[in-house]
């Protein structure tokens, strides 16, 4: 389940709505395995869960858009061996 809520906009002293800083709160139900992956990433990177999710979203967006443009991705190991990476989730 994903639930999205807009935060109420902050108001300045004059009672008008302030523009900067508007955010949307998202609540996501994760399986125990997915939660453990998130927790493991936050421990490894020393970043907050929100930061890890935001960065994952940025990476997913980049990969999805580049895949749609015909790009491919490769992993290169320490011995310089290249392996093409196939991402799931994007279909034309």
N, C-alpha and C positions, 0 to 999 in steps of 0.2 A: 504494500500500500504506500502511495505517495500522497502527501497532503501538503498543499501550498497555501500560505497565508501572507498577505501583504501586511507589513508592519505599519502601524499608524505613523503618519509623517510627524516629525518633530515640529513644534511651533515656536516661533521666536517670541520675544517679549511683547510684540505688538499684536500677537494673536494670528498672524498670517502663517501659512504653511511654508516651512523651510524646504528647499529642494535637495541640498546635499545630504547624503547618508541614507537615502531611502533603501530599504532592504526587503527581501521576501524570505520568510522563514519556511523551511521545507522539513517535513517529518517523513522519514523513510523507515519502514519495517525491514530489518535484515534477518536473514537466516543466521543461526549460530556460526556457521562456517564463514559467511560473508562478514559478520561482525568481527570474527577473529582475524580475518585478513585485514580489515580496516585497523583494528587495534595493533596488529603486528606492524603495519606501515607507519602508524603514528609513533610507535616505540622506536622503530628503525630510523625514521627521519627527524624525530623530535619536533614534529609539527602537530597542530591541532587536527581533530577529525574534520572540521569544516575546511581547513586549508587543504588537506589531502583530497577531499571530495571535489573542491573547486579545481585543483590542479588536474585531477583525473578527468574531470569534465572538459577542461581545456585540451588535454591530450586526445581524448576521444573525438572531440570536434575536429581537431587538426587531422587526425587519421581518417575520419569519415569523409571530410571534404577532399583530402588529397586522393583517397581511394576513388572517389567519384570522378576526379579529374584524370584518372588513369595511372596514378603513381603506384609503385610497389615499394615495399619495405623489406630490408634485409637486416639480419643480425650478423655481426662479425665477431667470432670468438678470438681468444688470445693467440691462436695459431693462424689467424687471418682467414679462417674458413667462413665462407658466407652461406647463410641459409635464408631463403625467402620466408617472410612472416605473412601468414594469412590471418586477417582479423575477421571475426564473425560479427554479425549485426548489421552490416551495410549490404543492401542489395539494390541493384539498379531498377 
